[in-house]
Amino acid sequence: MGRILMIIAAVVVGFFLLSWILGLLGTLLKWALIIGLVVLVVGAVTRFTRGRSRA
């Protein structure tokens, strides 16, 4: 009985850790996408304004 409870407890703790890690990865991916979008927008605006000043 004790061994079964220990296995169940380990599985529950494993699920908690897995959800925490997946949440962390999701947050990192979200910030990477936001930063990438900002970099693309700044690059496009810079390219657009630089092209306008030459003409």
C-alpha positions as CSV (number, residue, x, y, z in Angstrom):
1,M,0.0,0.0,0.0
2,G,2.8,2.4,0.9
3,R,4.6,1.7,-2.4
4,I,1.5,2.5,-4.4
5,L,1.0,5.8,-2.6
6,M,4.6,6.7,-3.2
7,I,4.2,6.0,-6.9
8,I,1.0,8.0,-7.1
9,A,2.7,10.9,-5.2
10,A,5.6,10.8,-7.6
11,V,3.3,10.9,-10.6
12,V,1.4,13.9,-9.2
13,V,4.7,15.7,-8.5
14,G,5.8,14.9,-12.0
15,F,2.7,16.4,-13.5
16,F,3.2,19.5,-11.5
17,L,6.7,19.9,-12.7
18,L,5.7,19.2,-16.3
19,S,3.0,21.8,-16.2
20,W,5.5,24.3,-14.7
21,I,8.1,23.6,-17.4
22,L,5.5,23.8,-20.2
23,G,4.3,27.1,-18.8
24,L,7.8,28.5,-18.6
25,L,8.5,27.4,-22.2
26,G,5.2,29.0,-23.4
27,T,6.2,32.3,-21.7
28,L,9.6,32.2,-23.3
29,L,8.2,31.5,-26.7
30,K,5.6,34.3,-26.3
31,W,8.4,36.9,-25.4
32,A,10.6,35.6,-28.2
33,L,7.7,36.2,-30.7
34,I,7.0,39.6,-29.3
35,I,10.7,40.7,-29.5
36,G,11.0,39.2,-33.0
37,L,7.9,41.1,-34.2
38,V,9.3,44.4,-32.7
39,V,12.7,43.8,-34.5
40,L,10.9,43.1,-37.8
41,V,8.8,46.3,-37.5
42,V,11.7,48.4,-36.6
43,G,13.7,47.0,-39.5
44,A,10.9,47.6,-41.9
45,V,10.4,51.2,-40.7
46,T,14.1,51.9,-40.9
47,R,14.3,50.5,-44.4
48,F,11.2,52.5,-45.5
49,T,12.5,55.8,-44.1
50,R,16.0,55.3,-45.4
51,G,14.7,54.6,-48.9
52,R,12.6,57.7,-48.7
53,S,15.4,60.0,-47.7
54,R,17.6,59.0,-50.7
55,A,14.9,59.8,-53.3
